[in-house]
Structure formats: structure tokens, C-alpha cells
Amino acid sequence: MTTMLKSRSLVQQRSSHNGQEGSLWSSGFGMKLEAITPFLGKYRPFVGRCCQTCTPKSWESLFHRSIMDLGFCNVILVKEENTRFRGWLVRRLCYFLWSLEQHIPRCQDASQKIMESSGVQNLLSGRAPGGAGEGRTPDLVEREIQRMLGHIQAPPRPFLLRLLNWLLLRVLNCLFLNVQLHRGQMKMVGEAAQTGSPLVFLSTHKSLLDGILLPFVLLSQGLGVLRVAWDSHAYSPALRALLRNLGGLFLPPEANLSLDSSEGVLARAVVQAAMEQLLVSGQPLLIFLEEPPGVPGPRLSALGQAWLGLVVQAVQVGTVSDAMLVPVAITYDLVPDTSCDMHASGPLGLWRGALAVLWRLRSCWGCLRRVCVRVHLAQPFSLQEYTINARSCWGGRRTLEHLLQPVVLGQCTIVPDTEKEQEWTPTTGLLLAFKEEDQLLVRRLSRHILHASVASSAVMSTAIMATLLLFKHQKLLGEFSWLTEETLLRGFDVGFSGQLRCLVQHTLSLLRAHVILLRIHRGDLVVVPRPGPGLMHLARLSAELLPAFLSEAVGACAVRGLLAGRVPPEGPWELQGIELLGQSELHRQILLLLHLLPQDLLLLQPCQSSYCYCQEVLDRLIQCGLLVAEETPGSRPACDTGRQRLSAKLLWKPSGDFTDSDSDDFEEVEGRYFRLSQQSRCPDFFLFLCRLLSPLLKAFAQAAAFLHQGQLPDTEAGYTEQLFQFFQATAQEEGIFEYADPNLAVSAVWTFRDLGVLQQMPSPAGSQLHLSPAFASRDNQDKLEQFIRQFICN
């Protein structure tokens, strides 16, 4: 079975084989996949350990090596054995009986406890700002507080929860083949719940089903009713009322008012009191740190940061002594789509949501192309411990304009060894009410947790297949096995198992809408991606594999940029292998690329400096065999560690705080040189790594080329739409659709704004983007495009 990326003409010549293609789809795709086991006998890593730098005590606790062997369970597989009863009738009513047996604690007096809390009593007595007084009587303030509490939460209704669990069991078994959860991860969370501290789950957001699926999974594992923080603007009033009765939480609209608004002060105080009561009661809380799917913009959710800030505030004021934070991630073979776009059609209502579910069930009825789901629970860690240790890792940061613009324009060759300050997520009114130091703590904590969630996510088979179809041009079966092994070797888990041929067939059936199967001589099959916008969908799927190879991809593109001025890009691999690559030059190129790439893509841990990450990238290139150390005449061999000299001040430096000026011993390191390896597999692997970042880098290069064509001044949304239309037109001409993505257009505009290419200036019609004077000339625009294209390997 081979895969070939052919031109549009080849596909058009073979479009007459549609009938043959249909017969290929209908044959051989009725297999049943096995439960998750080590793939081909390879070691399956246990992912999700917390940061040893920021939370060393949490890293040592709640983890035992024995839990790695506990294996997986299918959460939606409910049988007679899962109930207390036995018999033929139980086998037919096991879903219903299982739902009745779930423990759902009652919390009817939650609102009364909030009203009796010290914060609310201070508001009623006028001792706190925003409360009684200044023309507002205590009765009026009390009615206003009760109205806000009714908007925020409601007591969970056990009958509705049991009914929803029964319906979910049936719906999820129709939608998915399985919903897998690692028992070892669940055991860590269970032990964390026994410490007495409240559990706060902080999750990625891949689908609209996440907010329903996660509470179902955790309730089935005995953790109780999960309180979910929802976005009030995304749902209709009727659906918000239903979600509140199921344990949902909503921020009142007044919480985002200005700091000097009395209504805003009152709303924030009420929300803080509600959060404190929730944590004291020990109920688990779920917060989404990512923006909902389909929303172009920053990756980190402003609403999620606001809810996390309330938890941090409650711990700092001593309402609860500590809180256990649990990074969570959900991965799908394919994200379940619906017939309606929630964000394009306004708030989602009850009827439209029900119709979307029915439409999805109808499309899955009798269909064998159901997807698999993995739920990942990373190791819990102490918020109190992180708060104490994380503040010692804070250092000075500079904007992208100061770090990169002089290098782009050729005014400077030295890259400052300073961290980049880049924050795209807007700060809500709720977070603005905190101290500036606490705001910084919440932003870095949220980025740290999102990094942990992504690192613990399993790579699904569709991501591997989409990557192979886009970037590899060899045998599918062999390359699928190779890429799976490479993913496992890098400490990332995979979300599939079974026989290799069955896995490939099942994955191709899921991607049926985006690929074409053609039969050639001797019974072989040719898999051709459908040309057009379907390639953009494959590019989005392949982006899920990027975190596993991100360090090597950054290093490969940096090497490509270093060789761009020395060797022609189309030159043979042997010619490129002749060039000596100095370690200082490699560090500089890696640092330049790190500054250029958005933080939302890199998701670097705030406790890790750029210098340490550059060294990690270089080590990864050496470990994977792409770089080979070159011993210069008269120099000490790189492997000789017996004669290294350690200075006294080096011994007292904290980890992550090394710089080139700390010791003379670094002069030997800077004098090391490397060459590209001449092994037969290296050229293809190097090209594969470079192409992982090519959609984003090509989008940036096209945005630089569009500067002289764009109509400026314009609003940010208007210019982004101009750029996206340019992407689409260019993609149609070139036949390359990987970068024709609205999210990449937003990233390009925001990166150019941070770089100082675009300037945001006020106007009577609102804030508008202008071309900065530094890039007004065509010469400087060409310099920017050339700077970006040096990292692209065609």
C-alpha cells in the first residue's frame, strides 16, 4: 500500500474510477479494533507527570511505578457486572440500573451558605465597596446578590443527572467505539481527592461534547458531580438553566464591567464568595483553559483564566489551605462535528442542540466508522507549592519588537538572551481586579497547565495518517509503524492498538471524505489526498502530532536557515553535509525561530528559559542522528568529560539560569562544531521535520508578501479577512491549501503586530491597523519575507 501526492491533473484523469473507489471503501472496513495494548509490543510510556522544577513534592507523591501497569478501561462499556444485580432482565436494563447507582450528593443549602459568608455580609452591611450605602438599601443589595447567585449556579438535580447519564450511555455508544481512561491516572486523582483539598480539573477544549463527556467520565469513576464553568454567551437562557441544574457555573455579565463600576465590584465579590463556598464544600470543578473549537483567536481562554484566578485568590486569602490542580485532555480520532456552527449562528439553544445530536446519531446509524476517544488525567499538583516555587523563576522579559526587529532589518546581529513577552489572551474585568503580580501568576500557571495537558495527550491514528499523507511519500504500512515508534520513543503515548493493517484501514475509513483510494496492478492501493480545502483539514489533524516532534522541527528549520546563505536549497544532501555548523550559530538560529513562533504554538513552560530550550533542541538533533559532532584539530573530544572544569559560581547557579557569561568553560562549548549526518534515512527525516512547521511559516511568509497589497488602514478583523482571502487565492493558484486557514491568518496578523510591522492606532471609527514606518519601504518588507523564508524547506 503506497501513498502518492499527485498533481491536480492526475486526480482528474483518474476521477472516472469513482465506482471502483466506492467498492474499495465498502470492502474490508468492518473489522473490530482491539482494546488498547502496547503497539507492536513496544513500550507504552506513562505520560502526565507534573513539573519537577515547580512542584517537586507533588512530583514525588501520588505516583507509584505499579500504577503504570494498571492498563485502560472503556468508560462507556457498562455490563451486568457493573451493577449490584444479576439476571437476564438486568442485562437488558444495565444502563438504567447503573445510572441509579451513581452517588450524587445533595447540596441544597449552598446559596444560604454564600449569603452567610463574611464577604457577602460585608456587602450587606456596607463595609465592603460596591455594597449597601450610596443610595442602595441592604434589601436592594440582597435581592441583587440573590439574582446574581441564580445566574451563577443552581443546586444539581439528581433526577436530571441520572437521566442524562442514562441517555449519554446510549448516545456515546452510538457515537464512539470506546472512551478509554488509564486506571493508573484515575488512581492518582483518587489519591489526590483523599488529601482533603478540592480538585480543580483544567482541560483542553476540542469539542462541544467535552463539557458533557468529562463530568460523565468522572462521575462514573466515583468522583461525584463535577461543576463545569461554562461560557454564558455561547448558550441560550433555556440551555443555561438546564446546564445549571446539571452542575454548571456561569459568570454574571456584570463581572466584566470596569473596575470603578459599583455593579461590577458587587458582581465580582459575589462570584468570589460563590467560588470560596464551592471549594470549601470539596466539590470538584472543571475549567476549560482553551477557547472553544472553531473560534479563531488566542489559544488560551480568557474566561478560563478568570475562573482559575478565582481559585488562586481563594487559596491566597486562606479560604482553603490548598487546591489540587489536575491537567486534563481529551483526544478524538475525529472531533465530532454537528450540522450547526455554534459560533456563526449565535448562542446554542435547546432545540438546535437536540437537532444537532439527532442529526449526528442519524449519520452514525449503522455506520462502522465510529471514532475512539481518550481521556487523559495528568498527575495532580499542589497550587500552594506551585505559587511558592514559581515566583523564583520570574525574570525580565522584552517585547518581540525589541528582540527581533533589529535583526530582521539588519541593524543588529546579536540576539538578546532575554525571554519574549507575548500575551494574546485579553484580560477580563474579573482578572483585572487582581494585583498585577497575581495576574502574572495566573497567566503563567494557565500556560504551564496547558503545556502539561498537551504533553499528556495521546496521538491518535488519524493524526499520524494525515501527517504521512501530507509530508511522506513512501509505503503507508511501513511509515505508519515507523512514525508510531518515533512518537513512543519521544515520550508521547498513542491512542490506538491492534493489527497494523486493520489500524490503517480503519484510519483511512475515518478520513474517507479527504482521501481517494485507487487500485493499481497486483492488487496494490494508491492513497491520494483529495485536492482542495480537504488538505487544510488534513493539516489541522497533522498539527496534533507537532508537540511530539516540536523540538526537532524547530532545530531542523533552524539548520535550514543557517544553510540558506551557504548552500543552494536544491543542492544535494552530500553538499549540505560538508558545511560545518558552529554551536553558537545554531543557538542563534534556534533563538531567532523561537522568538518568531507564537507562544500559543510553542507552549513553553514558564520555568524553562529560552537558552535551556535551545540546548534541548540541539540535544534532540544529536540524539535523533541528524547532527554529528565534528572534532576540530587540537580540540578536546566532545565525549571527554573527565577534564571539565566547574567554577565555584557555576555550582551555586540554580537550574535554568546558566548564561554564556557565567563561566569560561562555556567558551569550549561555543567552539564545538557539527555536520549533518550522511546516513541514508537523514534527508527524508530532515525534510519531514521541516514540513511540520511549514504551514505556519508559509502563512507568515505570505503575510509578509501581502504587506504591499493590503488595504491599510483597516480594522484588525478587516485586515485579517483580507489576508485570509489572499491565502485562499494563492492556495488556488499553487494547489497548496495547508496554510489557507483563518487561524493562521490571525496568528500572522498578531505576530506582525508584536513585531512592529503593524501598528494599532485609535481613530474615530475605532482602533485600526497601520503599516509602521519601519516597514513602509518595499526593501524592508522584502527583508522580512526573506528572514521568514530562510526557515522554510521546499
C-alpha positions in Angstrom: 0.0 0.0 0.0 1.6 3.2 -1.1 0.7 6.9 -0.9 1.5 9.4 -3.6 0.7 13.1 -3.7 -0.1 13.7 -7.3 -0.9 16.9 -9.2 -4.5 18.0 -9.9 -4.3 16.7 -13.4 -3.5 13.2 -12.3 -6.5 13.2 -10.0 -8.8 14.5 -12.7 -7.5 11.8 -15.1 -8.5 9.1 -12.5 -11.8 10.6 -11.4 -13.5 8.2 -13.7 -12.8 5.4 -11.2 -15.4 6.6 -8.7 -17.3 3.4 -8.9 -14.2 1.4 -8.3 -13.3 3.6 -5.4 -16.7 3.0 -3.9 -16.2 -0.7 -4.0 -12.8 -0.3 -2.3 -14.4 1.6 0.6 -17.1 -1.0 1.1 -14.7 -3.9 1.3 -12.6 -4.8 4.4 -13.6 -1.9 6.8 -15.8 -3.9 9.1 -13.1 -5.0 11.5 -13.4 -4.7 15.2 -10.4 -3.0 16.9 -8.8 -4.4 20.0 -8.6 -2.8 23.4 -5.6 -0.6 23.8 -2.4 -2.6 24.3 1.3 -1.8 23.6 1.6 -1.2 19.9 3.5 -4.0 18.2 4.9 -4.9 21.6 6.6 -1.6 22.0 6.9 0.2 25.4 4.0 2.5 26.1 5.2 5.5 28.1 3.2 6.7 31.2 2.6 10.3 30.5 1.3 13.2 32.6 4.0 13.6 35.3 3.9 17.1 36.8 6.8 19.6 36.6 9.7 18.5 38.8 11.1 22.1 38.9 8.0 23.9 40.1 6.3 21.1 42.2 9.0 18.7 43.4 7.0 17.4 46.4 3.9 16.8 44.2 6.1 15.0 41.7 7.3 12.5 44.4 3.8 11.9 45.8 0.7 10.4 44.3 2.8 8.3 41.9 4.0 4.7 42.2 5.6 2.7 39.5 2.9 0.0 40.0 0.2 2.2 38.6 1.8 2.2 35.2 0.7 -1.4 34.7 -3.0 -0.9 35.6 -4.0 -0.5 32.0 -7.0 1.1 30.4 -10.8 0.8 30.9 -13.6 1.6 28.5 -15.8 4.0 30.4 -18.9 3.5 28.2 -18.8 -0.3 28.4 -21.4 -1.0 31.1 -22.4 -4.6 31.6 -24.2 -6.7 34.2 -21.0 -6.9 36.3 -21.1 -3.1 36.8 -24.3 -3.3 38.8 -25.2 -5.0 42.0 -27.8 -7.2 40.4 -27.7 -10.3 38.1 -30.1 -11.9 35.7 -31.4 -11.7 32.1 -33.5 -8.6 32.9 -30.5 -6.9 34.4 -28.6 -7.5 31.2 -31.3 -5.5 29.3 -31.6 -2.8 31.9 -27.9 -2.5 33.0 -27.6 1.2 31.7 -30.7 2.2 33.7 -29.6 0.4 36.9 -26.0 1.7 36.6 -27.4 5.3 36.4 -29.5 4.8 39.5 -26.5 3.5 41.5 -24.3 6.6 40.9 -23.7 8.5 44.1 -24.9 12.1 43.7 -24.5 14.2 46.9 -27.1 16.9 47.7 -26.1 20.5 48.3 -29.4 22.4 48.8 -28.1 25.0 51.2 -25.3 26.3 49.0 -27.0 29.6 48.4 -27.7 30.1 52.1 -24.1 29.4 53.0 -23.0 32.0 50.4 -25.4 34.6 51.8 -24.0 33.9 55.3 -20.3 34.2 54.2 -18.2 37.1 55.5 -17.8 38.6 52.1 -21.5 38.8 51.4 -22.3 40.0 54.9 -19.7 42.8 54.4 -21.6 43.8 51.2 -24.9 43.9 53.0 -23.6 45.9 55.9 -21.8 48.4 53.6 -18.3 47.6 55.0 -17.1 46.4 51.5 -17.1 48.6 48.4 -20.0 48.0 46.0 -22.4 47.0 48.8 -25.1 48.8 50.7 -24.9 52.6 51.0 -24.6 55.4 48.4 -28.3 55.3 47.8 -28.7 51.5 47.9 -30.5 49.8 50.8 -29.4 46.4 52.2 -32.7 44.9 50.9 -32.0 46.1 47.4 -28.4 44.8 47.6 -29.6 41.4 49.0 -32.1 41.0 46.1 -29.3 41.9 43.6 -27.0 39.3 45.2 -29.7 36.6 45.0 -30.3 37.4 41.4 -26.6 37.1 40.6 -26.4 33.8 42.5 -29.3 32.5 40.5 -27.4 33.4 37.3 -24.1 31.8 38.6 -25.3 28.4 39.9 -28.2 26.2 41.0 -28.4 23.0 43.1 -27.7 20.0 40.9 -30.9 17.9 40.4 -30.2 14.2 41.0 -33.1 13.1 38.7 -31.8 15.1 35.8 -28.3 13.9 36.3 -29.3 10.2 36.4 -31.5 10.7 33.3 -28.6 12.4 31.5 -26.2 9.6 32.4 -28.6 7.0 31.1 -29.1 9.0 27.8 -25.4 9.6 27.5 -24.5 5.9 27.8 -26.8 5.2 24.8 -25.7 8.2 22.8 -21.9 7.7 23.4 -22.1 4.0 22.5 -23.7 5.1 19.2 -21.1 7.8 18.5 -17.8 6.2 19.7 -16.2 2.8 19.6 -14.8 3.4 23.1 -13.9 6.1 25.6 -10.6 5.0 27.1 -9.2 6.1 30.5 -6.0 4.9 32.2 -6.7 3.3 35.5 -3.3 4.5 36.8 -4.1 8.1 36.1 -7.5 7.7 37.8 -5.8 6.2 40.8 -3.5 9.3 41.1 -6.6 11.5 41.0 -8.4 9.4 43.6 -5.5 9.6 46.0 -5.3 13.4 45.5 -9.0 13.6 46.4 -8.3 11.8 49.7 -5.9 14.6 50.8 -8.9 16.8 51.7 -8.0 19.6 49.2 -10.6 20.4 46.5 -9.9 19.1 43.0 -9.7 21.6 40.1 -9.6 20.0 36.6 -8.2 22.2 33.9 -8.8 20.9 30.4 -8.2 21.4 26.8 -11.3 22.0 24.6 -11.5 20.0 21.4 -15.3 19.5 21.0 -18.6 20.9 22.3 -19.1 17.5 23.9 -16.2 17.9 26.3 -18.3 19.7 28.9 -20.8 16.8 28.9 -18.3 13.9 28.4 -15.8 14.8 31.2 -18.4 15.1 34.0 -19.9 11.7 32.9 -16.5 10.0 33.0 -15.5 11.4 36.4 -19.0 10.7 37.9 -18.7 7.1 36.7 -15.3 6.8 38.5 -16.8 7.9 41.8 -15.6 11.5 42.0 -19.1 13.0 42.4 -20.8 15.7 40.5 -18.4 17.9 38.5 -19.2 21.6 38.5 -18.4 22.9 35.0 -17.6 26.5 34.2 -19.4 27.4 31.0 -19.4 30.4 28.7 -22.7 32.3 29.3 -22.5 34.0 25.9 -22.4 30.7 24.0 -25.8 29.3 25.1 -29.4 30.4 25.2 -31.2 31.2 28.5 -33.1 27.9 28.4 -30.0 25.9 27.8 -28.1 27.8 30.6 -30.9 26.9 33.0 -30.6 23.2 32.1 -26.8 23.3 32.5 -27.1 25.0 35.9 -29.4 22.2 37.1 -26.7 19.7 35.9 -24.0 21.4 37.9 -22.9 24.2 35.5 -21.5 27.6 36.6 -21.8 30.9 34.7 -20.2 34.3 35.2 -22.7 37.1 35.5 -22.3 39.7 32.8 -21.7 42.5 35.4 -18.4 40.7 36.5 -16.6 42.1 33.4 -17.6 45.7 34.0 -15.0 48.4 34.7 -13.1 48.5 38.0 -14.9 51.7 39.1 -18.4 50.3 38.4 -20.3 49.6 41.6 -22.3 46.8 39.9 -19.0 45.2 38.7 -17.5 45.4 42.2 -20.6 43.7 43.6 -20.7 41.0 40.9 -17.0 40.1 41.4 -17.4 39.9 45.2 -20.4 37.6 44.8 -18.6 35.4 42.3 -15.6 35.2 44.6 -17.9 34.2 47.5 -19.5 31.5 45.4 -16.1 30.1 44.4 -14.9 30.1 48.0 -18.0 28.2 49.1 -17.6 25.7 46.3 -14.0 25.0 47.2 -14.8 24.7 50.9 -17.6 22.2 50.2 -15.0 20.0 48.4 -16.9 19.7 45.1 -14.7 19.1 42.0 -14.5 21.9 39.4 -13.8 21.8 35.7 -12.3 24.8 33.9 -11.5 24.9 30.1 -8.2 26.6 29.5 -8.6 26.6 25.7 -11.0 28.5 23.6 -13.9 26.5 22.2 -13.3 24.8 18.8 -13.9 26.9 15.7 -13.1 30.2 17.4 -10.2 32.0 15.6 -8.1 33.9 18.1 -5.8 33.1 21.1 -5.5 29.6 22.3 -5.7 30.3 26.0 -9.2 31.2 27.1 -9.8 34.5 28.9 -12.8 33.0 30.7 -10.8 30.0 31.8 -8.1 32.3 33.2 -10.7 34.3 35.1 -12.1 31.2 36.8 -8.6 30.0 37.6 -7.8 33.4 39.1 -10.8 32.9 41.5 -9.3 29.6 42.6 -5.8 31.2 43.1 -7.4 34.1 45.0 -9.3 31.7 47.3 -6.1 29.9 48.2 -4.1 33.0 48.8 -6.6 34.6 51.2 -6.7 31.3 53.2 -10.3 30.3 52.5 -8.9 26.9 51.7 -5.4 25.8 52.6 -4.6 24.3 49.2 -6.2 23.1 45.9 -5.0 20.1 43.8 -4.8 21.1 40.1 -5.3 18.3 37.5 -4.4 19.0 33.9 -6.9 17.2 31.6 -7.0 16.5 27.9 -9.4 14.7 25.5 -8.4 13.5 22.1 -10.6 12.1 19.4 -9.8 10.2 16.2 -12.0 12.8 14.6 -13.7 15.6 16.5 -17.5 15.0 16.4 -19.0 17.6 14.1 -22.5 18.9 14.1 -24.8 20.3 11.5 -24.7 23.8 13.0 -21.9 26.1 13.8 -22.5 27.5 17.3 -20.2 30.5 16.9 -21.5 31.5 13.5 -25.2 31.2 14.3 -25.4 32.8 17.7 -26.0 31.1 21.1 -26.8 27.4 21.0 -30.3 26.7 22.1 -32.1 23.6 23.4 -33.9 22.8 20.1 -30.9 23.4 17.9 -28.7 21.4 20.2 -31.1 18.5 20.2 -31.4 18.6 16.4 -27.7 18.6 16.1 -27.4 15.5 18.3 -30.2 13.7 16.4 -28.5 14.6 13.1 -25.3 13.2 14.3 -26.9 10.0 15.5 -28.7 9.6 12.2 -25.4 9.9 10.4 -23.8 7.2 12.7 -26.8 4.8 12.5 -25.5 1.5 11.1 -22.1 3.2 10.3 -18.9 1.3 11.1 -16.8 4.5 11.0 -17.1 5.3 14.7 -14.2 7.1 16.4 -12.2 6.3 19.5 -11.8 8.8 22.4 -9.0 9.0 25.0 -9.4 10.9 28.3 -6.1 11.9 29.9 -5.7 12.9 33.6 -2.2 14.2 34.4 -0.6 14.0 37.8 -2.3 16.4 40.3 -0.1 19.0 41.9 -0.4 21.5 44.7 -1.4 25.0 43.9 0.2 26.3 47.1 3.5 24.6 46.2 3.5 26.0 42.7 2.8 29.5 43.9 5.8 29.4 46.3 8.3 27.9 43.8 7.1 29.6 40.6 7.8 33.2 41.8 11.5 32.4 42.0 11.6 31.6 38.2 10.3 35.0 37.1 12.8 37.2 35.2 12.9 40.1 32.9 11.1 39.9 29.5 11.1 42.1 26.4 8.7 42.5 23.6 9.1 40.8 20.2 9.7 44.2 18.6 12.8 44.9 20.7 14.1 41.3 20.3 13.6 40.6 16.6 13.0 43.8 14.6 16.7 45.0 14.6 17.8 41.5 13.4 15.2 41.4 10.6 16.2 44.9 9.3 19.9 44.1 9.5 20.6 46.7 12.2 21.9 44.2 14.7 23.3 40.6 14.6 23.3 39.9 18.3 20.1 38.3 19.6 19.5 39.4 23.3 19.4 36.5 25.7 16.1 37.6 27.2 12.7 35.9 27.3 9.9 37.1 25.0 6.8 38.8 26.4 3.9 37.8 24.3 0.3 37.7 25.6 -2.5 37.4 23.2 -5.3 36.4 25.6 -7.3 39.5 26.6 -7.5 40.2 30.3 -11.1 40.2 31.6 -12.5 42.6 34.2 -12.5 39.8 36.7 -8.8 39.3 36.4 -8.0 43.0 36.2 -9.4 43.3 39.7 -6.4 41.2 41.0 -3.0 42.6 41.8 -0.6 42.8 38.8 1.6 40.1 40.4 -1.4 37.8 40.8 -2.4 38.4 37.2 1.1 37.3 36.0 0.9 34.2 38.3 -2.5 33.2 36.7 -1.3 33.7 33.1 1.9 31.7 33.7 0.1 29.0 35.6 -2.5 28.6 32.9 0.2 28.3 30.3 2.1 25.8 32.5 -1.1 23.6 32.9 -2.0 23.8 29.2 1.6 22.6 28.4 1.1 19.6 30.8 -2.3 18.8 29.2 -0.9 18.8 25.7 2.1 16.8 26.7 -0.1 14.1 28.3 -2.4 13.9 25.2 -2.2 10.7 23.1 -1.5 10.9 19.4 -4.4 9.4 17.5 -4.1 7.3 14.4 -5.8 10.0 12.2 -3.1 12.5 13.2 -0.3 10.0 12.1 -2.1 9.2 8.9 -2.8 12.8 8.0 0.9 13.6 8.6 2.0 10.8 6.4 -0.3 11.7 3.6 0.9 15.4 3.6 4.6 15.0 4.3 5.8 11.5 3.5 5.8 9.8 0.1 6.6 6.2 0.8 4.8 3.0 1.9 1.9 3.6 4.2 2.1 0.4 6.3 5.8 0.7 7.0 5.8 4.5 7.6 2.7 4.2 9.9 4.7 1.8 12.1 7.8 3.9 11.9 6.1 7.1 12.9 4.3 5.4 15.7 7.5 4.1 17.1 9.2 7.5 16.8 6.2 9.0 18.7 6.5 6.5 21.5 10.3 7.0 21.8 9.7 10.7 22.4 7.6 10.0 25.5 4.2 10.6 23.9 1.5 7.9 24.0 -0.6 6.8 21.1 -4.4 6.3 21.3 -4.8 3.1 19.3 -3.7 -0.5 19.1 -4.4 -3.7 17.2 -3.2 -5.2 14.0 -1.3 -2.8 11.7 -3.3 -3.4 8.6 -6.6 -3.1 10.4 -5.5 0.2 12.0 -4.5 1.6 8.7 -7.8 0.5 7.1 -9.9 1.9 10.0 -8.0 5.2 9.9 -8.5 5.6 6.1 -12.2 4.9 6.5 -12.4 7.8 9.0 -10.6 10.0 6.5 -12.7 8.8 3.7 -14.0 12.3 2.8 -10.5 13.6 2.4 -8.7 10.8 0.5 -9.2 8.7 -2.6 -8.3 5.0 -3.0 -7.2 3.8 -6.4 -6.4 0.2 -7.2 -3.3 -0.4 -9.4 -1.6 -3.5 -10.7 -1.0 -6.6 -8.5 -3.7 -5.5 -6.1 -1.9 -2.6 -4.6 -3.8 0.5 -3.5 -2.8 4.1 -4.0 -4.0 6.6 -1.4 -4.3 10.1 -2.8 -5.4 13.1 -0.7 -8.3 14.9 -2.3 -7.1 18.2 -3.7 -8.7 21.4 -2.4 -9.8 22.5 1.0 -9.7 18.9 2.3 -5.9 19.4 2.5 -6.5 22.1 5.1 -8.4 19.5 7.2 -5.5 17.1 7.0 -3.1 19.9 8.0 -5.2 20.5 11.1 -5.1 16.8 12.0 -1.3 16.6 11.5 -0.9 19.6 13.8 -1.8 17.3 16.7 1.4 15.4 16.1 3.6 18.5 16.2 4.1 18.6 20.0 5.8 15.2 19.9 8.3 16.5 17.3 8.4 20.2 18.1 11.9 20.4 19.4 13.4 18.5 16.4 11.2 20.5 13.9 12.4 23.8 15.4 16.0 22.5 15.2 15.6 21.3 11.6 14.2 24.6 10.4 17.0 26.5 12.3 19.6 24.4 10.5 17.8 25.1 7.2 18.0 28.8 8.0 21.7 28.5 8.8 22.4 26.7 5.5 20.2 29.0 3.4 23.0 31.5 2.8 25.7 28.9 2.2 24.2 26.1 0.1 21.5 26.2 -2.6 18.2 24.8 -1.2 18.0 22.3 -4.1 21.6 21.2 -3.6 22.4 17.6 -2.8 22.4 16.3 0.8 26.1 15.5 0.5 26.9 19.1 -0.3 25.0 20.3 2.7 26.8 17.8 4.9 30.1 19.3 4.1 29.3 22.6 5.9 30.5 23.0 9.5 27.8 24.3 11.9 29.0 26.0 15.0 27.1 25.6 18.2 26.9 29.4 18.7 25.5 29.8 15.2 22.9 27.0 15.9 21.9 28.6 19.2 21.4 31.9 17.5 19.2 30.5 14.7 17.2 28.4 17.1 16.6 31.5 19.3 15.6 33.6 16.3 13.0 31.0 15.3 11.7 30.7 18.9 11.1 34.4 19.0 9.3 34.3 15.7 7.0 31.4 16.5 3.9 32.2 18.6 3.7 31.3 22.2 0.4 29.6 21.6 2.2 27.1 19.3 5.3 26.5 21.4 3.6 26.4 24.9 7.0 26.5 26.6 6.9 26.1 30.3 7.4 29.5 32.0 10.0 27.9 34.3 12.2 27.0 31.3 14.5 29.6 29.8 15.0 30.0 26.1 18.7 29.2 26.5 17.9 25.8 28.1 15.3 25.1 25.4 17.9 25.9 22.7 20.3 23.4 24.3 17.4 20.9 24.4 16.7 21.3 20.7 20.4 20.8 19.9 20.5 17.7 22.1 17.4 16.3 20.3 19.0 16.8 16.9 22.1 14.9 18.1 20.0 12.1 19.7 17.9 11.5 16.5 21.1 11.3 14.5 20.7 14.4 12.3 23.7 16.2 13.7 27.2 14.6 14.2 29.8 16.3 16.4 32.9 17.3 14.3 36.2 17.2 16.2 38.4 20.1 15.2 42.2 19.5 15.2 43.7 20.2 18.7 40.3 20.3 20.5 39.3 18.1 23.3 36.8 15.4 22.2 33.2 16.3 22.9 32.7 13.0 24.7 35.6 13.6 27.1 34.0 14.7 30.3 37.0 13.9 32.6 38.8 17.2 32.3 35.8 19.6 32.6 36.4 22.4 35.0 33.5 23.7 37.1 33.8 27.1 38.6 32.5 27.9 42.1 29.8 30.3 40.9 28.6 27.7 38.4 28.0 25.2 41.3 25.7 27.7 43.0 23.6 28.7 40.0 20.0 27.5 40.0 19.0 25.3 37.1 17.8 27.1 34.1 19.9 30.2 35.0 23.0 29.5 33.1 24.3 32.0 30.6 27.3 32.3 28.3 29.0 34.8 30.6 28.8 32.6 33.7 32.0 30.7 33.2 34.9 30.4 30.9 34.1 26.8 30.4 31.3 27.8 28.0 34.0 29.0 25.6 34.8 25.4 24.9 31.2 24.6 24.2 30.8 27.6 21.9 33.8 26.3 19.9 32.1 23.0 19.1 31.1 22.2 15.5 28.6 19.8 13.9 27.8 18.4 10.5 24.7 16.9 9.0 24.7 13.2 9.2 25.2 11.3 5.9 23.0 8.3 6.9 20.6 7.2 4.2 17.5 8.0 6.3 18.5 11.5 7.3 17.5 13.5 4.2 13.9 12.3 4.3 13.7 12.7 8.1 15.1 16.2 7.9 12.6 17.2 5.2 9.8 15.6 7.3 10.7 17.7 10.3 10.9 20.9 8.3 7.5 20.3 6.8 5.8 20.0 10.2 6.3 23.8 10.7 5.8 24.7 7.0 2.1 25.6 7.2 2.7 28.3 9.8 5.9 29.6 8.3 4.4 29.7 4.8 1.5 31.7 6.2 3.9 34.2 7.8 5.9 34.4 4.5 2.7 35.0 2.5 1.6 37.7 5.1 4.9 39.4 4.5 4.4 39.3 0.8 0.9 40.7 1.2 2.1 43.9 3.0 2.4 45.9 -0.2 -1.0 44.7 -1.5 -3.1 45.1 1.7 -5.5 48.0 2.1 -4.4 49.8 5.2 -5.5 51.4 7.5 -8.2 48.9 8.4 -9.6 47.3 11.4 -7.9 44.2 12.8 -10.8 41.9 11.7 -11.0 43.6 8.3 -7.3 43.2 7.6 -7.3 39.6 8.8 -10.1 38.9 6.4 -8.1 40.5 3.6 -5.1 38.3 4.4 -7.3 35.1 4.6 -8.7 35.8 1.2 -5.2 36.3 -0.1 -4.3 32.9 1.4 -7.2 31.3 -0.4 -6.4 32.9 -3.8 -2.7 31.9 -3.5 -3.6 28.4 -2.5 -5.8 28.0 -5.5 -3.0 29.1 -7.8 -0.3 26.9 -6.1 -2.5 24.0 -5.3 -1.2 24.1 -1.6 -4.0 24.6 0.9 -2.2 23.7 4.1 -1.8 27.4 5.2 -5.2 28.6 3.9 -6.5 28.6 7.5 -8.2 31.5 9.2 -6.4 30.7 12.5 -3.0 31.0 10.7 -4.2 34.4 9.3 -5.0 35.6 12.8 -1.6 34.4 14.1 0.2 36.2 11.3 -1.5 39.5 11.9 -0.9 39.3 15.7 2.7 38.3 15.3 3.4 41.2 12.9 1.7 43.5 15.3 4.0 42.3 18.1 7.0 42.6 15.8 6.2 46.2 15.0 5.3 45.6 11.3 1.7 46.7 12.0 0.7 49.4 14.5 -2.6 49.7 16.2 -3.7 53.3 16.4 -7.0 54.8 17.7 -9.4 56.5 15.3 -13.0 57.9 15.4 -14.2 54.6 13.9 -12.3 52.5 16.5 -8.9 51.0 16.7 -7.3 50.5 13.3 -4.1 48.8 12.0 -1.5 50.9 10.1 1.8 49.9 8.5 4.6 51.0 10.7 7.2 53.5 9.2 10.0 50.9 9.7 8.3 48.6 7.1 6.8 51.2 4.8 9.6 50.7 2.2 9.4 47.7 -0.1 13.0 46.9 0.7 12.3 46.3 4.4 9.2 44.2 3.5 11.4 42.0 1.4 13.9 41.7 4.2 11.1 40.4 6.4 9.9 37.9 3.9 13.4 36.7 3.3 14.0 36.4 7.0 11.0 34.1 7.3 11.6 32.1 4.1 15.1 31.1 5.3 13.4 28.6 7.7 11.2 27.0 5.0 12.4 23.9 3.3 10.5 23.5 0.0 
